């Protein structure tokens, strides 16, 4: 595995752990009354971030590992 593949694997692991943390947090903090809009938005944004990381975060990988023709390497 090269460094780019290891970076993608690391991002996916962080995404999975983040998703598990968010889901666990949601299940622990569900009160008997409806949650506020802020909490719902926070949960949704967190889950979307986790899903993006699980997909491999293509934009983040492109930033971390630019194409060789753009860096001037041969």
matplotlib code that plots the C-alpha trace (Angstrom):
import matplotlib.pyplot as plt

x = [0.0, 1.3, 0.9, -2.2, -4.0, -3.0, -4.4, -7.7, -7.9, -7.2, -10.0, -12.4, -11.5, -12.0, -15.3, -16.5, -15.5, -17.0, -20.3, -20.4, -19.7, -22.5, -25.1, -24.2, -24.4, -27.9, -29.2, -27.8, -29.2, -32.7, -34.8, -38.5, -39.2, -38.4, -34.8, -34.1, -33.5, -29.9, -29.3, -31.0, -28.9, -25.8, -26.5, -27.3, -24.1, -22.0, -23.5, -22.9, -19.3, -18.8, -20.3, -18.0, -15.0, -16.2, -16.4, -12.7, -13.0, -11.9, -11.5, -9.3, -7.2, -6.7, -5.6, -3.2, -1.8, -1.9, -1.5, 2.2, 1.7, 0.7, 3.6, 6.3, 7.5, 8.5]
y = [0.0, 3.4, 6.5, 7.7, 4.4, 4.5, 8.0, 7.0, 4.0, 6.3, 8.7, 5.8, 4.6, 8.0, 8.3, 5.0, 5.9, 9.3, 7.9, 5.4, 8.2, 10.3, 7.5, 6.5, 10.2, 10.5, 7.3, 8.4, 11.9, 11.3, 13.1, 12.4, 15.8, 16.6, 17.6, 21.2, 22.1, 22.8, 19.3, 17.8, 19.9, 19.0, 15.3, 15.5, 17.4, 15.0, 12.0, 13.6, 14.3, 10.7, 9.4, 11.7, 10.3, 6.7, 7.4, 8.2, 12.1, 12.5, 16.3, 16.0, 13.3, 15.4, 18.3, 16.1, 14.3, 16.6, 15.2, 14.8, 16.8, 19.8, 19.6, 19.4, 15.9, 13.5]
z = [0.0, -0.9, 1.2, -0.7, 0.0, 3.7, 3.9, 2.4, 4.8, 7.7, 6.6, 6.3, 9.8, 11.2, 9.4, 10.8, 14.3, 14.0, 12.7, 15.6, 18.1, 16.6, 16.6, 20.1, 21.2, 19.6, 21.2, 24.7, 24.6, 23.2, 25.9, 26.6, 24.9, 21.2, 20.6, 19.6, 16.0, 16.8, 18.0, 14.9, 12.6, 14.5, 14.2, 10.5, 9.8, 11.8, 10.0, 6.6, 7.6, 8.7, 5.4, 3.4, 5.3, 4.8, 1.0, 1.1, 1.1, -2.6, -2.4, 0.8, -0.9, -4.0, -1.8, 0.2, -2.9, -5.9, -9.4, -10.5, -13.6, -11.5, -9.1, -11.8, -10.8, -13.5]

ax = plt.figure().add_subplot(projection="3d")
ax.plot(x, y, z, "-o")
ax.set_aspect("equal")
plt.show()
